[in-house]
Amino acid sequence: MEGSHGQEDIAERAERYIKNLREALRQASERLEQLKGKLPIDAGRLLENASAYASDAEYYLAKGDAATALVSASYAEGLLDSLRFLGLLDVSWPRSVDDERRVVVAGTFDIVHPGHLQLLSFASRLGKLYVIVARDNNASRDKGRPTLLDEQSRLQIISSIRFVYRAVLGDEKDYLKPIEEIRPDYIVLGPDQAMDEGWLASEVERRTGKRPTVIRFDSKREFSGGLRGSSDIIRRACKVAAQLDPKP
């Protein structure tokens, strides 16, 4: 992270986030008690895990690691959201009026998976989230393969995610140009993005006169039976396709 002011601001946001999370967990627990024995899955176990993540968030915040506290809290919120998406529990998430701080996340987002949602949820807690979606040519060059979905489709998908305030396409020649235009207070990098945080903050400051706080979201947890990212999903899809259409 860059700058003591940015760290203090993140700590304040983490504290508010955890406070709201505890209220949402309290509501969920009360609702679960009313529905005891009526739910098709063990929602209690999910709430226990969510509460454990909330405790982790409080621990890291107390240790002065506000970024990890936000990550842990976002995992807890994800578990609560899973119950809401399944129509099993509906809690009102307390929201405070946010300021105008801007946050940038950039990526290809060829196959949107839970890891992406965790990243976007985390970033959205810092302010209004702007997502820069890589252009087809740039993504193909960087990944060494064509994208599965074209840039307009990927932009449409990211724009529909509730954590995202606005999604835009990147620039084919200068990948920092959209960041220049957005002038973010924070830039959140994913665990696989090969970018030096210090250089990025300095270069954006040189171009805009405003130095952003750069945060590395370096947590990459498994989802859906050991999958950890888009490459894992593609490999599994290839295996499934081979099983469905075996060669003679």
C-alpha positions as CSV (number, residue, x, y, z in Angstrom):
1,M,0.0,0.0,0.0
2,E,1.1,3.6,-0.6
3,G,1.0,6.4,2.0
4,S,-0.1,6.7,5.6
5,H,-3.2,8.7,4.7
6,G,-4.4,5.8,2.4
7,Q,-3.8,3.3,5.1
8,E,-5.8,5.3,7.7
9,D,-8.6,5.7,5.2
10,I,-8.7,1.9,4.5
11,A,-8.7,1.1,8.2
12,E,-11.7,3.4,8.7
13,R,-13.5,1.7,5.8
14,A,-12.7,-1.7,7.1
15,E,-14.0,-0.8,10.5
16,R,-17.3,0.4,9.0
17,Y,-17.5,-2.7,6.8
18,I,-17.0,-5.1,9.7
19,K,-19.6,-3.2,11.8
20,N,-22.2,-3.5,9.0
21,L,-21.2,-7.2,8.5
22,R,-21.9,-8.0,12.1
23,E,-25.3,-6.4,11.9
24,A,-26.1,-8.4,8.7
25,L,-24.9,-11.6,10.5
26,R,-27.2,-10.8,13.5
27,Q,-30.2,-10.4,11.2
28,A,-29.4,-13.6,9.4
29,S,-29.0,-15.6,12.6
30,E,-32.4,-14.3,13.9
31,R,-34.0,-15.2,10.6
32,L,-32.4,-18.7,10.6
33,E,-33.8,-19.3,14.1
34,Q,-37.3,-18.5,12.8
35,L,-36.8,-21.0,9.9
36,K,-35.2,-23.7,12.0
37,G,-35.6,-27.1,10.3
38,K,-37.3,-25.6,7.2
39,L,-34.3,-25.0,5.0
40,P,-33.1,-27.5,2.4
41,I,-29.4,-27.0,3.2
42,D,-27.4,-26.4,6.4
43,A,-27.5,-22.7,6.4
44,G,-26.3,-22.7,10.0
45,R,-22.9,-24.0,8.8
46,L,-22.6,-21.3,6.2
47,L,-23.4,-18.6,8.8
48,E,-20.8,-20.2,11.1
49,N,-18.2,-19.9,8.4
50,A,-19.3,-16.3,7.6
51,S,-18.9,-15.4,11.3
52,A,-15.5,-17.0,11.4
53,Y,-14.4,-14.8,8.4
54,A,-15.8,-11.8,10.3
55,S,-13.7,-12.7,13.3
56,D,-10.7,-13.0,11.1
57,A,-11.5,-9.5,9.7
58,E,-11.6,-8.1,13.3
59,Y,-8.3,-9.9,14.1
60,Y,-6.4,-8.5,11.1
61,L,-7.9,-5.0,11.7
62,A,-6.6,-5.1,15.3
63,K,-3.2,-6.1,14.0
64,G,-3.2,-3.1,11.6
65,D,-3.7,-5.1,8.4
66,A,-6.8,-3.3,7.1
67,A,-6.4,-4.7,3.6
68,T,-6.5,-8.3,4.7
69,A,-9.4,-7.4,7.1
70,L,-11.4,-6.2,4.1
71,V,-10.6,-9.3,2.2
72,S,-11.8,-11.5,5.1
73,A,-15.0,-9.5,5.4
74,S,-15.7,-9.8,1.7
75,Y,-15.6,-13.6,2.0
76,A,-18.1,-13.4,4.8
77,E,-20.4,-11.2,2.7
78,G,-20.0,-13.7,-0.1
79,L,-21.4,-16.5,2.1
80,L,-24.3,-14.3,3.1
81,D,-25.0,-13.5,-0.5
82,S,-25.0,-17.1,-1.5
83,L,-28.0,-17.6,0.9
84,R,-29.7,-14.6,-0.5
85,F,-29.1,-15.7,-4.1
86,L,-30.6,-19.1,-3.3
87,G,-33.7,-17.4,-1.9
88,L,-33.2,-18.9,1.6
89,L,-32.4,-15.9,3.7
90,D,-32.8,-12.2,2.9
91,V,-31.1,-9.7,5.2
92,S,-30.8,-5.9,4.8
93,W,-27.2,-5.0,4.5
94,P,-26.6,-1.7,6.3
95,R,-25.1,0.8,3.9
96,S,-23.5,4.2,4.8
97,V,-23.4,7.1,2.4
98,D,-20.2,6.7,0.5
99,D,-18.0,9.6,-0.6
100,E,-16.6,10.2,-4.1
101,R,-13.4,8.2,-3.8
102,R,-12.8,6.2,-7.0
103,V,-11.4,2.7,-7.2
104,V,-10.0,1.0,-10.3
105,V,-9.7,-2.7,-11.1
106,A,-8.5,-3.8,-14.5
107,G,-8.6,-7.3,-16.1
108,T,-9.7,-9.5,-18.9
109,F,-12.6,-11.2,-17.2
110,D,-13.0,-13.8,-19.9
111,I,-14.6,-16.3,-17.5
112,V,-16.1,-14.5,-14.5
113,H,-15.8,-16.8,-11.5
114,P,-16.1,-16.5,-7.6
115,G,-12.5,-15.2,-7.4
116,H,-13.4,-12.2,-9.6
117,L,-16.4,-11.5,-7.4
118,Q,-14.3,-11.6,-4.3
119,L,-11.9,-9.1,-5.8
120,L,-14.6,-6.8,-7.0
121,S,-16.5,-6.9,-3.7
122,F,-13.3,-6.1,-1.9
123,A,-12.5,-3.2,-4.2
124,S,-16.0,-1.8,-4.0
125,R,-15.6,-1.3,-0.3
126,L,-13.0,1.4,-0.9
127,G,-15.3,3.6,-3.0
128,K,-17.0,3.8,-6.4
129,L,-15.6,0.9,-8.4
130,Y,-14.6,1.5,-12.0
131,V,-13.5,-1.6,-13.9
132,I,-11.3,-1.5,-17.0
133,V,-12.0,-4.5,-19.3
134,A,-9.1,-5.5,-21.5
135,R,-9.5,-5.1,-25.3
136,D,-9.5,-8.3,-27.4
137,N,-6.1,-7.6,-29.1
138,N,-4.4,-6.7,-25.8
139,A,-5.8,-9.7,-24.0
140,S,-4.9,-12.1,-26.7
141,R,-1.3,-10.8,-26.8
142,D,-0.9,-11.0,-23.0
143,K,-2.4,-14.4,-22.6
144,G,-1.0,-16.0,-25.7
145,R,-4.5,-17.1,-26.9
146,P,-7.7,-15.5,-28.1
147,T,-10.3,-14.7,-25.6
148,L,-13.4,-16.9,-25.4
149,L,-15.7,-13.9,-25.3
150,D,-15.3,-10.7,-27.2
151,E,-14.7,-7.4,-25.5
152,Q,-18.3,-6.2,-25.8
153,S,-19.6,-9.4,-24.2
154,R,-17.1,-9.2,-21.4
155,L,-17.9,-5.5,-20.8
156,Q,-21.6,-6.3,-20.6
157,I,-21.1,-9.0,-18.1
158,I,-18.9,-6.9,-15.8
159,S,-21.3,-3.9,-16.1
160,S,-24.1,-6.1,-14.7
161,I,-22.3,-7.0,-11.5
162,R,-23.7,-5.1,-8.5
163,F,-20.3,-4.1,-7.1
164,V,-19.4,-2.2,-10.2
165,Y,-20.2,1.5,-10.5
166,R,-19.0,1.7,-14.1
167,A,-17.1,-0.6,-16.6
168,V,-15.2,0.7,-19.5
169,L,-13.0,-0.8,-22.3
170,G,-9.3,-0.3,-22.1
171,D,-7.1,1.5,-24.6
172,E,-5.4,-0.6,-27.2
173,K,-2.2,1.4,-27.3
174,D,-1.9,2.8,-23.7
175,Y,-3.3,0.7,-20.9
176,L,-2.9,3.5,-18.4
177,K,-4.9,6.0,-20.4
178,P,-8.3,5.0,-18.8
179,I,-6.7,5.2,-15.4
180,E,-5.6,8.7,-16.3
181,E,-9.1,9.7,-17.2
182,I,-10.7,8.1,-14.1
183,R,-8.1,9.6,-11.7
184,P,-8.6,7.0,-9.0
185,D,-7.8,7.2,-5.3
186,Y,-7.2,3.5,-5.2
187,I,-6.0,0.9,-7.7
188,V,-6.6,-2.7,-6.7
189,L,-4.4,-5.4,-8.4
190,G,-5.3,-9.0,-8.7
191,P,-3.0,-11.8,-7.4
192,D,-1.8,-12.7,-11.0
193,Q,-1.3,-9.2,-12.3
194,A,2.5,-8.7,-12.9
195,M,2.7,-5.0,-12.0
196,D,5.0,-3.3,-9.5
197,E,2.8,-1.3,-7.1
198,G,5.3,1.4,-6.5
199,W,6.0,2.1,-10.1
200,L,2.3,2.1,-10.9
201,A,1.5,4.7,-8.2
202,S,4.4,6.9,-9.4
203,E,3.5,6.7,-13.1
204,V,-0.1,7.6,-12.4
205,E,1.0,10.5,-10.2
206,R,3.4,11.7,-12.9
207,R,0.5,11.7,-15.5
208,T,-2.3,13.1,-13.3
209,G,-0.6,14.9,-10.4
210,K,-2.5,12.6,-8.0
211,R,-0.9,9.6,-6.4
212,P,-3.3,6.6,-5.9
213,T,-3.0,4.1,-3.1
214,V,-2.2,0.7,-4.8
215,I,-3.4,-2.5,-3.1
216,R,-2.5,-6.0,-4.0
217,F,-5.5,-8.4,-3.5
218,D,-3.2,-11.4,-3.1
219,S,-5.7,-13.9,-1.8
220,K,-6.6,-16.6,-4.2
221,R,-8.8,-19.3,-2.7
222,E,-10.2,-22.4,-4.2
223,F,-13.8,-22.6,-5.4
224,S,-15.9,-25.4,-6.9
225,G,-13.8,-28.4,-6.1
226,G,-10.2,-27.0,-6.3
227,L,-10.6,-24.5,-9.1
228,R,-8.6,-21.3,-8.5
229,G,-9.0,-19.3,-11.7
230,S,-9.9,-19.1,-15.4
231,S,-7.1,-21.4,-16.6
232,D,-8.4,-24.2,-14.2
233,I,-11.9,-23.7,-15.6
234,I,-10.7,-24.0,-19.2
235,R,-8.7,-27.2,-18.4
236,R,-11.6,-28.8,-16.7
237,A,-13.9,-27.8,-19.6
238,C,-11.5,-29.4,-22.1
239,K,-11.6,-32.7,-20.0
240,V,-15.4,-32.6,-19.9
241,A,-15.6,-32.0,-23.6
242,A,-13.3,-34.9,-24.3
243,Q,-15.5,-37.2,-22.2
244,L,-18.6,-36.0,-24.0
245,D,-17.1,-36.4,-27.5
246,P,-14.3,-39.0,-27.3
247,K,-12.2,-39.6,-30.3
248,P,-12.8,-42.9,-32.1
